[in-house]
Every structure is written in structure tokens, then in C-alpha cells.
Amino acid sequence: MIVEELEKTYVKPFNPDWCAFGRHETFPLRYSWLTKGFHELRGDSRLFESEDVTVRLGVGKNMVNAIRYWLQAARLVERKEGRYEPTMLGMHLFDADGYDPYLEDEATIWLIHWLIATNAQLATAWFWFFNRFHKPEFTAQELATALADFAKAKINGRTSPKTVKQDASILLRMYSRSKTSARTPLEDVLDSPLALLGLVQPDGSGKHFRSLPQRRDVSVGIIGFAVVDLCNALNVSQIPIEHLMYGDRGSAALGAVFRLTEDALLAKLELLVREQSGAFAIRETAGIHQLYLLDEMEPLEMLAYQYDDASEAAA
């Protein structure tokens, strides 16, 4: 594929004039929605305007809107000239001959997480939680209050307190494994794929939560994608490792999004440099450790490293 066709960055930085809450119709992302919605849209760009869209997707009307929203929030689909079209990223991942057309690889789930958690424009609550909310233990009420305070203080224009609180609740449902019972409707116990990552952990009561350093291992190739994505968004070819960990200029914080400790992030970056020595380097400049991009890159170039190289190594 010609490099010029690739998309340079996916990070959507926080803008107080461009934020969104409640676009999900109160439905957390579910496992089959991204692939099902993408494959149907791939065959018909008018899918979401068609009269039989509920039949084709096998869901109700509100869920159709939710699927469309999550496809956009994850940067797999975009609206162009009144139509919804797959992005180049969506094609690389979910097309019939894509890297992971049925969302079977955990690396893809980490990638979806990065894309949503860095989309401050369409998934403002998710951006805020993973980049700005640093309380390791909290209740659902504390989370909702903190998000409401952020919206009131930092976002221009009016936001509905009810909608903001609802976003906090949906976020917890998306990242926490559901607690089932015999009386729980089936559709309410289908975990989001993001729950697999273990980034939010409820206690036995379901009222208290923890968001601590992750328990599952994010792939180095996805770290590389995120590094290139972030550097391109900031228009830099070098970035202090401290900024990758904690963020800079209101940008996303790679370490925080993946819930990595400083040592874990450094270990990932060092492995990335070893395996991609022609593309990345770590150097110390004026006492500051920085990661360098040695050539212009697009994030999608890292997907070949993640999926193709990983497949060859497994074979």
C-alpha cells in the first residue's frame, strides 16, 4: 500500500468547544458490533439510512445508532458528504483480507481502546477518564461527580448533568466484567471486548472500583502505533518519555491510557527500539530521556509489525 494513502494521526485532542456526551444511546460497546457494523457498511455505504438496517444488524433502532457511534468513536468509520464510509484503519483491520476481520486478536482490542480513549471529540468521557482522572480507587458516584465537575469547568457550552452521569456509568460497564445472575437479561451480561483488558476492576459489591496498572500485557506493536500516532498529532519527531507517560500540552498520555507503570512503559519502549532500531531510538538530551522517530511514519505502518511479524514469529 502506498504510504501517502495512510492516515497520519488518529488522536483527537481535547477541545473545549468540541466535545460529546451521550451519543451511545445508553449502550456500551458490545463484542460483535464493530465487526458486524463494519462488514455490513462495507457492502452498502447507505446502510444506516436503509429501511431494513435493524434486520441486517439484528438489533433495535437505538442500538443501530449506538453501533454507528462506536464505529466512529473507534475511528473505523467516518462520515463523508452525508455517507458513512470505512476509514483506511477500518479496512486494514476488518476488511475480508484484513489483519483481524472478526476481532479475535487481543492486540486489536488494545488498539480499539487506544482509539476510543484518545478521541476527546467524540468520546470525551473516555478521554477524560484515561488521561485526566488519576484516582486509583473510587466509587461510581465519585467518578460521576468528578466527570461532571470537569465538564462544568473545562467545556464550553451547556452539558446535561444527567447525560454526563450516564457516560460515567456506561464507561464502567464497558471496562468491567459483568456480574451475572439468573434474573439478568442476556443482553446485559454480554461484556464489552474492552472488559477483557482488566483496566477497571469492581469489588464484590459492584459499588467500588479500581483502575490500577494493567494486569494483561499490551503488545509492543500497539505501543508503537500509539507512539507514532501521538508524535504525529503533536507534530514532533522526538518526545520526552515523561510526556509519553503523563501527557503534554493537553495531549493524550500513552502510559496513562494503557495503565502502565513508568518501568513497564520504559521496558516496552526499549523493546520497541530493539525490534525496530531503524525507526525508533532512545537518547538522552540535556539530561532528558527522549524517544525519537528516525523517519516520517504513519501509525498504520506499525500494524504490519504487529500482525505480520507476530504471525511469522508464531509460525
Contacts in CASP RR format, 6 or more apart in sequence:
PFRMAT RR
TARGET T0000
AUTHOR 0000-0000-0000
METHOD contacts of the structure
MODEL  1
MIVEELEKTYVKPFNPDWCAFGRHETFPLRYSWLTKGFHELRGDSRLFES
EDVTVRLGVGKNMVNAIRYWLQAARLVERKEGRYEPTMLGMHLFDADGYD
PYLEDEATIWLIHWLIATNAQLATAWFWFFNRFHKPEFTAQELATALADF
AKAKINGRTSPKTVKQDASILLRMYSRSKTSARTPLEDVLDSPLALLGLV
QPDGSGKHFRSLPQRRDVSVGIIGFAVVDLCNALNVSQIPIEHLMYGDRG
SAALGAVFRLTEDALLAKLELLVREQSGAFAIRETAGIHQLYLLDEMEPL
EMLAYQYDDASEAAA
3 298 0 8 1.000
3 301 0 8 1.000
5 88 0 8 1.000
6 88 0 8 1.000
6 298 0 8 1.000
6 299 0 8 1.000
6 300 0 8 1.000
6 301 0 8 1.000
7 87 0 8 1.000
7 88 0 8 1.000
7 89 0 8 1.000
7 298 0 8 1.000
7 299 0 8 1.000
7 300 0 8 1.000
8 232 0 8 1.000
8 298 0 8 1.000
8 299 0 8 1.000
9 229 0 8 1.000
9 232 0 8 1.000
9 233 0 8 1.000
9 299 0 8 1.000
10 75 0 8 1.000
10 89 0 8 1.000
10 115 0 8 1.000
10 118 0 8 1.000
10 119 0 8 1.000
10 229 0 8 1.000
10 233 0 8 1.000
10 299 0 8 1.000
11 118 0 8 1.000
11 119 0 8 1.000
11 229 0 8 1.000
11 230 0 8 1.000
11 232 0 8 1.000
11 233 0 8 1.000
11 251 0 8 1.000
11 252 0 8 1.000
12 118 0 8 1.000
12 119 0 8 1.000
12 120 0 8 1.000
12 121 0 8 1.000
12 122 0 8 1.000
12 127 0 8 1.000
13 120 0 8 1.000
13 233 0 8 1.000
13 250 0 8 1.000
13 251 0 8 1.000
13 252 0 8 1.000
14 120 0 8 1.000
14 124 0 8 1.000
14 127 0 8 1.000
14 154 0 8 1.000
14 250 0 8 1.000
15 120 0 8 1.000
15 121 0 8 1.000
16 154 0 8 1.000
16 155 0 8 1.000
16 156 0 8 1.000
17 156 0 8 1.000
18 121 0 8 1.000
19 120 0 8 1.000
19 121 0 8 1.000
19 124 0 8 1.000
19 151 0 8 1.000
19 155 0 8 1.000
19 159 0 8 1.000
20 121 0 8 1.000
20 122 0 8 1.000
20 123 0 8 1.000
20 124 0 8 1.000
21 124 0 8 1.000
21 125 0 8 1.000
21 151 0 8 1.000
21 159 0 8 1.000
21 160 0 8 1.000
21 163 0 8 1.000
21 164 0 8 1.000
21 166 0 8 1.000
21 167 0 8 1.000
22 163 0 8 1.000
22 166 0 8 1.000
22 167 0 8 1.000
22 170 0 8 1.000
23 69 0 8 1.000
23 73 0 8 1.000
23 122 0 8 1.000
24 66 0 8 1.000
24 69 0 8 1.000
24 70 0 8 1.000
24 167 0 8 1.000
24 170 0 8 1.000
25 62 0 8 1.000
25 63 0 8 1.000
25 65 0 8 1.000
25 66 0 8 1.000
25 69 0 8 1.000
26 62 0 8 1.000
26 66 0 8 1.000
26 166 0 8 1.000
26 170 0 8 1.000
27 62 0 8 1.000
27 63 0 8 1.000
27 66 0 8 1.000
27 170 0 8 1.000
28 170 0 8 1.000
28 173 0 8 1.000
28 174 0 8 1.000
28 192 0 8 1.000
29 70 0 8 1.000
29 74 0 8 1.000
29 116 0 8 1.000
29 174 0 8 1.000
29 192 0 8 1.000
29 193 0 8 1.000
29 194 0 8 1.000
30 190 0 8 1.000
30 192 0 8 1.000
31 103 0 8 1.000
31 190 0 8 1.000
31 191 0 8 1.000
31 192 0 8 1.000
31 193 0 8 1.000
33 66 0 8 1.000
33 67 0 8 1.000
33 70 0 8 1.000
33 71 0 8 1.000
34 67 0 8 1.000
34 70 0 8 1.000
34 71 0 8 1.000
34 74 0 8 1.000
34 76 0 8 1.000
34 94 0 8 1.000
34 103 0 8 1.000
34 112 0 8 1.000
35 94 0 8 1.000
35 101 0 8 1.000
35 102 0 8 1.000
35 103 0 8 1.000
36 57 0 8 1.000
36 67 0 8 1.000
37 47 0 8 1.000
37 57 0 8 1.000
37 67 0 8 1.000
37 71 0 8 1.000
38 71 0 8 1.000
38 76 0 8 1.000
38 77 0 8 1.000
38 86 0 8 1.000
38 90 0 8 1.000
38 94 0 8 1.000
39 94 0 8 1.000
39 101 0 8 1.000
40 47 0 8 1.000
40 56 0 8 1.000
40 57 0 8 1.000
41 47 0 8 1.000
41 48 0 8 1.000
41 71 0 8 1.000
41 77 0 8 1.000
41 84 0 8 1.000
41 85 0 8 1.000
41 86 0 8 1.000
42 86 0 8 1.000
42 94 0 8 1.000
42 95 0 8 1.000
44 50 0 8 1.000
45 83 0 8 1.000
45 84 0 8 1.000
45 85 0 8 1.000
46 83 0 8 1.000
47 53 0 8 1.000
47 56 0 8 1.000
47 84 0 8 1.000
48 64 0 8 1.000
48 68 0 8 1.000
48 84 0 8 1.000
50 56 0 8 1.000
53 64 0 8 1.000
54 60 0 8 1.000
54 61 0 8 1.000
54 64 0 8 1.000
57 63 0 8 1.000
57 64 0 8 1.000
57 67 0 8 1.000
59 67 0 8 1.000
68 77 0 8 1.000
68 84 0 8 1.000
69 122 0 8 1.000
71 77 0 8 1.000
71 84 0 8 1.000
72 78 0 8 1.000
72 79 0 8 1.000
72 84 0 8 1.000
72 122 0 8 1.000
73 115 0 8 1.000
73 116 0 8 1.000
73 119 0 8 1.000
73 122 0 8 1.000
73 123 0 8 1.000
73 126 0 8 1.000
74 112 0 8 1.000
74 115 0 8 1.000
74 116 0 8 1.000
74 119 0 8 1.000
75 87 0 8 1.000
75 89 0 8 1.000
75 90 0 8 1.000
75 115 0 8 1.000
75 119 0 8 1.000
76 86 0 8 1.000
76 87 0 8 1.000
76 89 0 8 1.000
76 90 0 8 1.000
76 93 0 8 1.000
76 94 0 8 1.000
77 84 0 8 1.000
77 85 0 8 1.000
77 86 0 8 1.000
77 87 0 8 1.000
77 90 0 8 1.000
78 84 0 8 1.000
78 85 0 8 1.000
78 87 0 8 1.000
79 85 0 8 1.000
86 94 0 8 1.000
86 95 0 8 1.000
88 300 0 8 1.000
89 115 0 8 1.000
89 299 0 8 1.000
89 300 0 8 1.000
91 98 0 8 1.000
92 98 0 8 1.000
92 99 0 8 1.000
92 300 0 8 1.000
92 303 0 8 1.000
93 99 0 8 1.000
93 100 0 8 1.000
93 101 0 8 1.000
93 108 0 8 1.000
93 111 0 8 1.000
93 303 0 8 1.000
94 100 0 8 1.000
94 101 0 8 1.000
94 103 0 8 1.000
95 101 0 8 1.000
99 105 0 8 1.000
99 108 0 8 1.000
99 303 0 8 1.000
99 306 0 8 1.000
99 307 0 8 1.000
100 107 0 8 1.000
100 108 0 8 1.000
100 307 0 8 1.000
103 109 0 8 1.000
103 193 0 8 1.000
105 307 0 8 1.000
106 196 0 8 1.000
106 216 0 8 1.000
106 219 0 8 1.000
107 219 0 8 1.000
107 221 0 8 1.000
107 222 0 8 1.000
107 306 0 8 1.000
107 307 0 8 1.000
107 310 0 8 1.000
109 193 0 8 1.000
109 194 0 8 1.000
109 196 0 8 1.000
109 197 0 8 1.000
110 197 0 8 1.000
110 218 0 8 1.000
110 219 0 8 1.000
110 222 0 8 1.000
110 258 0 8 1.000
111 222 0 8 1.000
111 225 0 8 1.000
112 193 0 8 1.000
112 194 0 8 1.000
113 194 0 8 1.000
113 197 0 8 1.000
113 199 0 8 1.000
113 257 0 8 1.000
113 258 0 8 1.000
114 222 0 8 1.000
114 225 0 8 1.000
114 226 0 8 1.000
114 229 0 8 1.000
114 257 0 8 1.000
114 258 0 8 1.000
116 123 0 8 1.000
116 126 0 8 1.000
116 194 0 8 1.000
117 123 0 8 1.000
117 126 0 8 1.000
117 127 0 8 1.000
117 129 0 8 1.000
117 130 0 8 1.000
117 131 0 8 1.000
117 252 0 8 1.000
117 257 0 8 1.000
118 127 0 8 1.000
118 131 0 8 1.000
118 229 0 8 1.000
118 230 0 8 1.000
118 252 0 8 1.000
118 257 0 8 1.000
119 126 0 8 1.000
119 127 0 8 1.000
120 127 0 8 1.000
120 128 0 8 1.000
120 252 0 8 1.000
124 151 0 8 1.000
124 155 0 8 1.000
124 167 0 8 1.000
125 147 0 8 1.000
125 164 0 8 1.000
125 167 0 8 1.000
125 168 0 8 1.000
125 170 0 8 1.000
125 171 0 8 1.000
126 171 0 8 1.000
127 252 0 8 1.000
128 147 0 8 1.000
128 150 0 8 1.000
129 143 0 8 1.000
129 147 0 8 1.000
129 171 0 8 1.000
129 211 0 8 1.000
130 252 0 8 1.000
130 253 0 8 1.000
130 256 0 8 1.000
130 257 0 8 1.000
130 259 0 8 1.000
131 247 0 8 1.000
131 252 0 8 1.000
131 253 0 8 1.000
131 256 0 8 1.000
131 257 0 8 1.000
132 150 0 8 1.000
133 143 0 8 1.000
133 146 0 8 1.000
133 147 0 8 1.000
133 211 0 8 1.000
134 256 0 8 1.000
135 142 0 8 1.000
135 146 0 8 1.000
135 211 0 8 1.000
136 210 0 8 1.000
136 211 0 8 1.000
136 212 0 8 1.000
137 208 0 8 1.000
137 209 0 8 1.000
137 210 0 8 1.000
137 211 0 8 1.000
138 146 0 8 1.000
138 208 0 8 1.000
138 209 0 8 1.000
138 211 0 8 1.000
139 207 0 8 1.000
139 208 0 8 1.000
139 209 0 8 1.000
140 168 0 8 1.000
140 169 0 8 1.000
140 172 0 8 1.000
140 206 0 8 1.000
140 207 0 8 1.000
140 209 0 8 1.000
143 168 0 8 1.000
143 171 0 8 1.000
143 172 0 8 1.000
143 209 0 8 1.000
144 164 0 8 1.000
144 165 0 8 1.000
144 168 0 8 1.000
144 169 0 8 1.000
147 164 0 8 1.000
147 165 0 8 1.000
147 167 0 8 1.000
147 168 0 8 1.000
148 161 0 8 1.000
148 164 0 8 1.000
148 165 0 8 1.000
151 159 0 8 1.000
151 164 0 8 1.000
152 159 0 8 1.000
171 200 0 8 1.000
172 200 0 8 1.000
172 202 0 8 1.000
172 209 0 8 1.000
173 192 0 8 1.000
174 192 0 8 1.000
174 194 0 8 1.000
174 195 0 8 1.000
175 192 0 8 1.000
175 194 0 8 1.000
175 195 0 8 1.000
175 197 0 8 1.000
175 198 0 8 1.000
175 199 0 8 1.000
175 200 0 8 1.000
176 195 0 8 1.000
176 200 0 8 1.000
176 201 0 8 1.000
176 202 0 8 1.000
176 209 0 8 1.000
177 191 0 8 1.000
177 195 0 8 1.000
177 198 0 8 1.000
177 202 0 8 1.000
178 184 0 8 1.000
178 188 0 8 1.000
178 189 0 8 1.000
178 190 0 8 1.000
178 191 0 8 1.000
178 195 0 8 1.000
179 202 0 8 1.000
179 204 0 8 1.000
179 206 0 8 1.000
180 189 0 8 1.000
196 216 0 8 1.000
197 214 0 8 1.000
197 216 0 8 1.000
198 214 0 8 1.000
198 215 0 8 1.000
198 216 0 8 1.000
199 211 0 8 1.000
199 214 0 8 1.000
199 259 0 8 1.000
200 209 0 8 1.000
200 210 0 8 1.000
200 211 0 8 1.000
201 209 0 8 1.000
201 210 0 8 1.000
201 211 0 8 1.000
201 212 0 8 1.000
202 208 0 8 1.000
202 209 0 8 1.000
203 209 0 8 1.000
203 210 0 8 1.000
211 259 0 8 1.000
212 259 0 8 1.000
213 259 0 8 1.000
213 260 0 8 1.000
213 261 0 8 1.000
213 264 0 8 1.000
214 258 0 8 1.000
214 259 0 8 1.000
214 260 0 8 1.000
218 258 0 8 1.000
218 260 0 8 1.000
218 268 0 8 1.000
219 306 0 8 1.000
219 310 0 8 1.000
220 268 0 8 1.000
220 271 0 8 1.000
220 272 0 8 1.000
220 275 0 8 1.000
220 306 0 8 1.000
221 272 0 8 1.000
221 302 0 8 1.000
221 305 0 8 1.000
221 306 0 8 1.000
222 302 0 8 1.000
222 306 0 8 1.000
223 254 0 8 1.000
223 258 0 8 1.000
223 268 0 8 1.000
223 269 0 8 1.000
223 272 0 8 1.000
224 272 0 8 1.000
224 276 0 8 1.000
224 280 0 8 1.000
224 302 0 8 1.000
224 305 0 8 1.000
225 299 0 8 1.000
225 300 0 8 1.000
225 302 0 8 1.000
225 303 0 8 1.000
225 306 0 8 1.000
226 254 0 8 1.000
226 257 0 8 1.000
226 258 0 8 1.000
226 299 0 8 1.000
227 239 0 8 1.000
227 244 0 8 1.000
227 254 0 8 1.000
227 269 0 8 1.000
227 272 0 8 1.000
227 280 0 8 1.000
227 291 0 8 1.000
227 293 0 8 1.000
228 293 0 8 1.000
228 297 0 8 1.000
228 298 0 8 1.000
228 299 0 8 1.000
228 301 0 8 1.000
228 302 0 8 1.000
229 299 0 8 1.000
230 239 0 8 1.000
230 244 0 8 1.000
230 251 0 8 1.000
230 252 0 8 1.000
230 254 0 8 1.000
231 237 0 8 1.000
231 238 0 8 1.000
231 239 0 8 1.000
231 293 0 8 1.000
232 297 0 8 1.000
232 298 0 8 1.000
232 299 0 8 1.000
233 251 0 8 1.000
233 252 0 8 1.000
234 248 0 8 1.000
234 249 0 8 1.000
234 251 0 8 1.000
237 292 0 8 1.000
237 293 0 8 1.000
237 296 0 8 1.000
238 285 0 8 1.000
238 290 0 8 1.000
238 291 0 8 1.000
238 292 0 8 1.000
238 293 0 8 1.000
239 248 0 8 1.000
239 290 0 8 1.000
239 291 0 8 1.000
240 248 0 8 1.000
240 288 0 8 1.000
240 289 0 8 1.000
240 290 0 8 1.000
240 291 0 8 1.000
241 265 0 8 1.000
241 266 0 8 1.000
241 269 0 8 1.000
241 282 0 8 1.000
241 289 0 8 1.000
241 290 0 8 1.000
241 291 0 8 1.000
242 288 0 8 1.000
242 289 0 8 1.000
243 251 0 8 1.000
243 253 0 8 1.000
244 253 0 8 1.000
244 254 0 8 1.000
244 255 0 8 1.000
244 265 0 8 1.000
244 269 0 8 1.000
244 291 0 8 1.000
245 253 0 8 1.000
245 254 0 8 1.000
245 255 0 8 1.000
245 256 0 8 1.000
245 260 0 8 1.000
245 262 0 8 1.000
245 265 0 8 1.000
246 253 0 8 1.000
246 255 0 8 1.000
246 256 0 8 1.000
247 253 0 8 1.000
247 254 0 8 1.000
247 256 0 8 1.000
254 260 0 8 1.000
254 265 0 8 1.000
255 265 0 8 1.000
258 265 0 8 1.000
260 268 0 8 1.000
269 280 0 8 1.000
269 282 0 8 1.000
269 291 0 8 1.000
270 282 0 8 1.000
272 280 0 8 1.000
273 280 0 8 1.000
273 281 0 8 1.000
273 282 0 8 1.000
273 291 0 8 1.000
275 305 0 8 1.000
276 305 0 8 1.000
278 294 0 8 1.000
278 295 0 8 1.000
279 293 0 8 1.000
279 294 0 8 1.000
279 295 0 8 1.000
279 297 0 8 1.000
280 291 0 8 1.000
280 292 0 8 1.000
280 293 0 8 1.000
280 294 0 8 1.000
281 291 0 8 1.000
281 292 0 8 1.000
281 294 0 8 1.000
282 289 0 8 1.000
282 290 0 8 1.000
282 291 0 8 1.000
282 292 0 8 1.000
283 289 0 8 1.000
283 290 0 8 1.000
283 292 0 8 1.000
284 290 0 8 1.000
END
